[in-house]
Amino acid sequence: MKRGWDGCLRADVSCEGAILLFVGLLFFMGCTPSAESTQPATVGATALVEAPAAEPAASSAEADVVAMVAMRGGSVVYDAAGHLTKIDLSDCRATDADLAAIAAIGQLKVLELKVLEIWGAEITDAGMPALAQLTALEQLVLENTDVTGAGIKALASLVNLKTLNLRRSSNLSDAALKTVAQLKELEQLVLLYNNFTDAGLAHIESLTKLRLLDLRGCALIGDPGLEHVARIKSLERLKLRCPGISDRGLASVASLPRLRGLAVEDGQITDAGLAMLADKTELDELNIMRAFVGDKGLVHLAKLKKIKRLELRGTLIGDAGLAHLSGLPNLVLLDLAETGVGDEGLVHLAGLEKLAELDLWDTRVGNQGMETVGSLAALAKLNLQNTMVSDAGIAKLEGLAKLNTLNLSGTKVTDAAIQSLEKLTGLRTLDTSFTLFTEPVLAAFQQAHPTVSVRR
C-alpha cells in the first residue's frame, strides 16, 4: 500500500470487508482454495489470497498475525507457493507486541519472510529481540520508531538484509551505524531525517555492495562526511538534502566511479560545482534543487546525453540556460519550477521528443510558450500552476494526445477553456483550483467525463 497522508485503512469500513476477512481467516485455518495464479497475492483489510492446493494449512499463529495486520490496515503478500513473504505495516502504528507475534509464527514460516515494513513510535528497543529472529529478511523498514542505538544492535543477526530504511528513527546516533556496517549484503540504505554526523559515515565505508544511499534531511552531514561516502566505490545513487554541502563535497561525490543518480537539495552548490559533473556521462538522474546554480552552470550538463530526469527547481536559471539542455535527447522528466524561465527559454525544449513530464510551476511562462509545449507529443504530465497561461494558451495544448495530468491551479483560465480540455482525450487528472472556472461548467465537464478526476 502507498504510504499516505493519514496512513491506515480500517478493517471495519464495510460489511464486505468483515466478511472477506472472516473468509480469509477460515482459509488460513485449513481451507484450501483452487490455485491458478502464479503471481504474488496481497491480503489487506478486504483482500483475499489464493494459494496452491498442496499448501498445508497455516498455523494459528500465522492466522493471528494476518488478522492483526488486517485490523491495523496493513497488508501481507504470499508468493506463488503460498509462502508468507511480506508484511506491510507502514503508517499503521505498530507495536513491540506486533513484532513478538510475527516472530512467533514458527521457525519455518520466519525463514520464508523476506520483507517487513513497520512504522510507529511504539516500536522500541524491547521489540528488537523479536525482530532479530527474522533472519531471512532481505528488506526492512523501521520508520518513525523509538529505537535507540542499544536496540539496533539486534539487527546484526539479519545478515541477509539488502535494503534497510531507518527514516526518522531520530534516537539513533552515529554508534548505530557501527551495527549497520556489519550488514555486508546491504545494497540500499535509507537514513532520511536522522541525526547522523560526518564522523558516523566513516562506519559505512566498508559496505562494498551498497548501491543506493539516501541522506536527505540529515542536517548534520557536510562536506567532510562526503569524503567517507566517496570511498564506497560501489555506490550508484546518492541523495542529499544537507545545507552544509558545498562544491567541495560535490567534488568528492564526483569521484564515485559508478555514479548514475545524484540529488543535492538545499546545499551551497554553484556553477563551479556543476563543472565537476561535466564528465559524469553515465548519469541518468540529476536533481540540483534550491541551489546557487545559474545559466552558466548548465553548460556543464550538455554532455550528459543519458540523462533522463533533470530537476532544477528553485535555482537561478533563466531562458538562456535552457539552450544547453536542447541536446539531451533522452530527457523524460524536466522540473523547472520556481525558476526564471519564460516563453523564450521554452523554445529550446522543442526537440525533446521523449519528454513526458514538465513542471513549470511558478515560472514566467505564458501563452506564447504553450506553442512549444503543445509540440511535445510525448508529454503526459504538465504543471502550469501559478503561471501566466490563460485560455489562449490552453488552446495550444489540444494536440497532446498522451496528456493525462494537467495542473492549472492559480492561473487565469476561464470557462472558455473547457472546449480545449474536451479535446484532451487522455486526460485523467485535472486541477482547476484557484482559477476562474465556474462551478456549473466544471460540474458539467465532470459529468461528461467521469474518468477525469477534477480538483476544484
Secondary structure, 3 states (H helix, E strand, C coil): CCCCCCCCCCCCCCHHHHHHHHHHHHHHCCCCCCCCCCCCEEECCCCCCCCCCCCCCCCHHHHHHHHHHHHHCCEEEECCCCCEEEEEECCCCCCHHHHHHHHCCCHHHHCCCCEEEEECCCCCHHHHHHHHCCCCCCEEEEECCCCCHHHHHHHHHCCCCCEEECCCCCCCCCCHHHHHCCCCCCCEEECCCCCCCCHHHHHHHHCCCCCEEEEECCCCCEHHHHHHHCCCCCCCEEEEECCECEHHHHHHHCCCCCCCEEEEECCECEHHHHHCCCCCCCCCEEEEECCECCHHHHHHHCCCCCCCEEECCCCCCCCHHHHHHCCCCCCCEEECCCCCCCHHHHHHHCCCCCCCEEECCCCCCCCCCHHHHCCCCCCCEEECCCCCCCHHHHHCCCCCCCCCEEECCCCCCEHHHHHHHHCCCCCCEEECCCCECCHHHHHHHHHHCCCCEEEC
